[in-house]
Amino acid sequence: MIINNLLNIQVQKIIKKLIYIKKKKKYNIKKKKIKIINIKFKNIFFLNKNKFLIKLTKKYYLIKKFLNKIKFLKKNIYDNIELLYIYNNTKDIEVINYIKKNIIKINNIIKNLENTCIFIGKNDKLNCYLNIKSGTGGIESQDWCNILLKMYLKWAEKKKFKIKFIKESIGNINGIKSVTIKIIGNYAYGWLRTEIGIHRLVRKNLFNKKRHTSFSSVFVYPIIKKNININIKKKDLRIDCYKSSGSGGQHINKTESAVRITHLPTNFITQCQKTRSQYKNKINAIKKLNIKLLNYKTKKTEEKKKNISWGNQIRSYVLDDSFIKDIRTNLKINNIKYVLNGNLDFIIKKNLKAELQNDY
């Protein structure tokens, strides 16, 4: 009876987690998308566009893979409920053993799906740049910057992410003043965005053995394609049409083909009067506005990078006492070498899950 109750509790927990995953991963919306894609596959005109067909096929299989996992989980959950009912009547120990094995299999799939649910940021799926900069303190801080770099390189290697060095400023002895690397991998930005902030190291001085504190700043930002379109809301735009004119105030045509677009939140203005078509001028003006907004977004990212306060500590690494404390989650780890060897996932997940603590 006790075993039966425990298994029943586990099944109920799995059901709760499955409901959560379906909500976070927009299960119902994905089901509708599959139907729409199937309709497009039947469109002969669309099938002639190879570029769009490849993109749509890839999207189809990604959604289908997720839906099949949910279907598999639902079937196995219902099977377990039926088996528990059978056990109540037969008390067959083999039935219980089968349920236990099945629950382990289900939990592994649930765990993998839950991992993708923690990435809630708009750009979490993207590749990213990781920038590490040493603080004041000369050789000590530069050495700490180098230690952090090695930690992230080992972490990326464990995740089988690709690394490319973009910029590196070598310091004294074996230290680094600053370094920027490109990290290519699934959810690279999502994994690393919670690492933004000041990393503090406490250890004995390399030369006089006195207790010394070093700081390094870490900044992460997503790699957004330049041709990506900013989601501009219609309500944020004021579109004015006017008669295009040449030099000296001469009118090129009598129709109001020229277009001026004002983006109300930023007050950015773009205009175009290249062609006699109002529609084409409008498209060109929107393209110009899109570029302006992308540049604005990039500048804000750079400003955020420069404005990381040296008081904004996120983690302390105390080398002599061999412990690490994540200040945001109060997580304390008593194995500093383990973390510096690139084992960061459990710390990162703790911070990502903290963002979702009100979702369950």
N, C-alpha and C positions, 0 to 999 in steps of 0.2 A: 504493500500500500504506500509506503514511504517513497519507494523508487518511482512508482507510478505518479505520485504527486510532484516529485522533483522534475520528472520528464515533462509533465504537463505544464509546469512553470516555465521550463526552457522553451517549449513550443510557443507559449503565449508571448514570451520575450521576442522570439523570432518574428512572430506575426506583427508585433508592435514596430520592430525595426524595419520590416518589409513595407509597412504603411508609410513610415517616415521616408524611406528611400524612394518610394513611388511618388511621394509629394515633392521631394527635393529635386528629383530627376525628371519631373514633369511627365509622368508616365502616360496620362490621358492625352496630352498634347502630342506626344511621340506616336501614339496609335493613330491619331488623325493625320499626322505627317506621312506615315507609311501609306495610307490610302491615297493621299494627294500625289505622292511619288509614283505609285502604281498607275495612276491615271496618266501621268506625264510619260511613263514608259510606253504607253499604248499610242502616244501621239507620234505619228510617222515624221512630221516636220521636225519635231524636237530631236528625234533619234538621229537625224542628219547632222546635228551639231555635236561633233565628237567631244569638244572641250567641255561642254555643259553635261554631256552624258557621263563622262568619266567622273566629274565632280559629284553628280547626283547619285551615281552608283556607289561611290565611296560613302556618301552620306546615308544611303539606304542600308548598307550592310552594317554600319556603326549603330544605327537605330535598331535594326533587326536583331543584332547581337544582344543588345540590352533587353529588348522585349522578350527574347527567348530565355534569357537568364531569369527574368521575373516569372515567366510561364513555368519554367523548371522548378523554381522555388515554391510557387503556389501549389503545384501538383504534389511535391514532396511533403509540404506542410499538411495538406489534406490527407495524404497517405499515412502520415504519422498519427494524425488524430484518429483515423480509422483503426490503425494498429493498436493504439492505446485502448480503444474500445474492445478490440478482440482480446487483448491481454486481460482486461477486467473480467472477461467471461471464461478464459481458458487458463490463465496464470502460466502461460508458456514462456519459459525463460529465454528461448531463442528469439521470440518476438521482441523482447526488451533489448536484447543484444543488437538486433537489427536496427531498432529505433535509435539506439545510442550512436551507432556508426553513421547512420543517416543524418543525425543532428550535427555531428562533427563536420560532415561534408557540406551541409547547408550553412553552418556558421562560417566556414572558410569563404564561401561565395558572398555571404552577407558582409563579411569583414572587408573584402575587396571593393564591394559596391559602396560601403560606408566611407572608405578612403577617398573615393571620388566626390562624395557629398560634402566633404569638408572644404572643397575648393569652390567658394561662393563668389569670388571676385570676377569682374567682367573680363579681365585679361589673364586670369589664372592659367589658361591653357597655353599661353604664349611662351616662346623662348625669352631669355632675359640677359641683361648685362648686370654683372656683379662688380661693384667698386669698393675696394678696401683702402682706407687712408690712415696712415699713422698719425697719432696726436703728438703733442709736445712731449719731449723726453728723450730726443735724440736716438742713440743706438738701441736703447731698451724698447722704445715704442716701435722702431723700425723692425726689430727682431720679432716683436709681437704681431706686427702686420704680416710678416712672412709666415709665422705659425698659423695664423688664421687662414691665409691663402692655402697652405698645405691641407688644412682641415677641410676646406670646401672642395678642393681638388679630389681628395680621397672620397668625400661624400658623393661627388658627381660620378666618380669612377664606379662606386658601389651601385649607383642607380643606372649605370651604363649611359650616362649623358655625354654628349660631345662637348669638348672645351676648345676655345680659341682665344689666345692672348691678344688683346686689342691694344693695350697701352701699359707700360711698366716703367716706373721710376725707381732705379736701384739706389739703395741707401748705403750706409757704411757697413763694412765687414760683410755679414750675410743678410743684412736687413733690406727692407723695401719701404720706400717713402709712400708710394701709392701704386695700385695696380687695378686694371679693369679687364675682366674676362667675359667672353660671351659663352653662355651656357645654353646648349641646344638639347631639348628633351621634352617629353610629354609633361605638361603642368610644371615646367621649370620655374616660371615666375610665381605660380601658386605655392610651390614648396618653399621658395626662398624669401617671399615678401615680408614674412614675420621676423626675418633676421635683420631688418633695417633698424639701425640704432647704434649705440655705443657699447663696445665690448671691452670690459675692464679686466686686466690681468694683475694679480698680486703675487709676487715671488721675491726671492732674494736677488739682489743686484748681481749682474754677471761679473762685476769686477771687485766690489768691496763687500759683497755678501750681506749688505743691509737690506731690510725689507723695502721693496720698491713697487710702485703702482704705475702701470702703463695703460694707455688707451688707444683704441683704434675704432674708426667709424666704418660701418658697413652700409652701403646703399645699393638697392636693387631696383631696376626699372624694366618694364616689359619692352620687347622689341616689336613695335607696331609698324606694319608695312606702310610705306609712304603713300601708296595708292588706296589705302583703306578710307572708306567714307565715314565721316562723323555723322552720328544720328542727329540730324537737325530737325527740330519740331516746327511744324508750320506756324504754330501760334507765336513762335519766337522770331518770325520774319515779317518785315514790312516790305512789300514789293511795289515799287513805283515804276510806271511806264511813261516815257516821254519821247518827244520827237528828237531823233538823232541829228546832230549838227556838225558842220565842218569848221575849219579855221575861219575866223572872222565872223562867226555866228551864223554862217550860211546853213540853211537846212538841207540835209542830204536827201531826205524824203518827207512826205507829208504825213505819213502814218507814225503812230507812237510805237516804234519798234525797239527803241533803246530801253534798257532795263537797269534799274538801280535797286539793290537789295540791302536792307539794313538788318543786321542781327541784333535784336533788341537787348539781350542780356549783356553783350560785350560792346555794343555800339559800333561793331565793325561794319564798314560799308564797302560793297563791291558793285561795279557797274560794267556794262558791256553794250557797245553799239557797233560791233564789227560787221554784222550782217543786216540785211533788210528783214530778216525773220525774227519776230519778237520771241518765238519759242527757242530758237538757237541761242539768242542773246541771253535768255533767261538761264538756259543750261550752262553756258559759259560763266555767267555771274555766280551761279551756285558752286561751280568747280573752283572758282577763285576764292569764294568764301570758305569752302572746305579746306583749301590749302592754308588760308589765314588761321582758321581754327586749329588745325593740326600743329602749325608753328607755335601758336599760343600755348597749346597743351604741352608741347615739347619744352618750351621756355619755363613753364610752371614746374615741370618735372625737374629741370636743372636747378631751379631756385630751391625746390624742396631738398635736393641733394646738398646744396651749399648750406642750407639752414638747419641741418641736423645739429642740435645743441649738444655740446660736450657734457651737459648735465643729463641728457636723455639716455641713461644707462638701461640696457635691457638684460644684461647678463654679466655676472662676475665669475671669473675663473681664479680660484685660489690654489696656486700650484703646490705650495709647501704642505698645506693641510689636505691636499688632494680632493677638493670638492668644487662643484659648479652650482651656482644658484641663478635660476631664471627669475628675475625680479617681478615680471608680469604675472606669472602663474604660481610663484613661490615654490616651484619645483627645485628640489635639491638632489644632486647626483654626486655620489661619493667615489666616482671613478673618472677622474679628469682625463686620463690617457685614453680611455674608451671613447670619449666624445671627441677629443682632438684627433683621433684616428678615423674620423669621418662618420661616426655613428650619431647622426643628428635627428633622424626621423621621429623618434619618440618625443623629443623636445619640441620640434616643429608641430607635430600633431596636437600636442597639448595646447599650444597657442592657437592653432586653427580651431580646435574644438571649443576653446573658450569663447570664440566668436559665435558659436552655435548653441551655447549652453541654454538658451531660452527656447530653442526649437523643439526639444523633446517634450 
